[in-house]
Amino acid sequence: MQCSNVTTIPKGLLQLQGSLSSMMDSLYYDPKVAELMNTSMGQYLNGHPFLALAVLVFGAMATVPIGIFLTFATVTFIAVTVGFILLEGKSLDYRYNTYCPLLQWPSTDTIVY
């Protein structure tokens, strides 16, 4: 008896494999990627593809919380700066009117001749 468990690969899957292979080849021969792959870290990650995938996924997932944090920090800094300017302006106006009445410009209705 002969074993005839031959599986055929569908034509669409072969086309997908070919397009992915050509895309990976074009990416691999990019000068910046080739420079990275010539380093010891690039060679190590090339030999350990699961670790390379884990590093890639971790880096992609870490950008979302870091981006949210930087956005929150920027908005908070702008709000605090504007609030400080407004509060100090009001405070200086209050101190000027309270403690320096002689330095104020006289209004037209308070002038006595």
C-alpha positions in Angstrom: 0.0 0.0 0.0 1.2 3.4 -0.9 0.4 6.5 1.1 -1.2 9.1 -1.0 -1.7 11.9 1.5 -0.6 14.6 -0.9 -1.9 18.0 -0.1 -2.2 20.7 -2.7 -1.7 24.3 -1.9 -4.5 26.6 -3.2 -3.5 29.0 -6.0 -4.6 32.1 -4.0 -2.3 31.0 -1.1 0.6 30.6 -3.5 0.0 34.1 -4.9 -0.1 35.6 -1.4 3.1 33.8 -0.6 4.8 35.2 -3.7 3.6 38.8 -3.0 4.7 38.6 0.6 8.1 37.2 -0.5 8.7 40.0 -3.0 7.6 42.6 -0.4 10.0 41.1 2.2 12.8 41.0 -0.4 12.3 44.7 -1.2 12.2 45.5 2.5 15.3 43.4 3.3 17.4 45.1 0.5 16.5 48.6 1.8 19.9 50.3 2.7 18.7 51.2 6.2 17.5 47.7 6.9 20.6 46.2 5.4 22.7 48.4 7.7 20.7 47.2 10.7 20.9 43.6 9.7 24.7 43.8 9.5 24.9 44.7 13.2 25.2 42.0 15.8 21.7 42.8 17.1 20.3 42.4 13.6 22.0 39.1 13.1 20.8 37.9 16.5 17.2 38.9 15.7 17.5 37.3 12.3 18.4 34.0 13.9 15.6 34.3 16.5 12.5 35.3 14.6 10.0 34.8 17.5 12.0 37.2 19.7 12.1 39.7 16.8 8.4 39.5 16.5 7.9 39.9 20.3 10.2 43.0 20.2 8.2 44.4 17.2 4.8 43.8 18.9 6.0 45.3 22.2 7.3 48.4 20.5 4.1 48.9 18.5 1.9 48.4 21.6 4.1 50.7 23.7 3.6 53.7 21.4 -0.1 54.0 22.3 0.3 54.6 26.1 3.4 56.7 25.5 1.5 58.9 23.0 -1.4 59.3 25.3 0.9 60.3 28.2 2.8 62.8 26.1 -0.5 64.3 24.8 -1.8 64.6 28.4 1.4 66.1 29.6 1.4 68.7 26.8 -2.3 69.7 27.3 -1.7 69.9 31.0 1.3 72.1 30.6 -0.5 74.5 28.2 -3.5 74.7 30.6 -1.4 75.4 33.6 0.6 78.1 31.8 -2.5 79.8 30.6 -4.1 79.6 34.0 -1.0 80.9 35.7 -0.9 83.9 33.3 -4.5 84.7 33.9 -4.3 84.2 37.7 -1.2 86.3 38.0 -2.7 89.0 35.8 -5.8 89.2 38.0 -3.6 89.2 41.1 -1.4 92.0 39.9 -4.4 94.0 38.9 -5.9 93.5 42.4 -2.6 94.5 44.1 -2.2 97.5 41.9 -5.7 98.8 42.6 -5.5 98.1 46.3 -1.9 99.1 47.3 -1.0 101.7 44.7 -4.1 104.0 44.3 -1.9 107.1 43.8 -0.2 105.5 40.8 -3.5 104.9 39.0 -4.6 107.2 36.1 -7.4 109.4 37.3 -10.6 108.8 35.6 -12.6 111.8 34.1 -15.3 111.7 36.7 -13.0 111.9 39.7 -11.1 115.0 38.6 -11.7 117.9 41.0 -10.9 121.4 39.7 
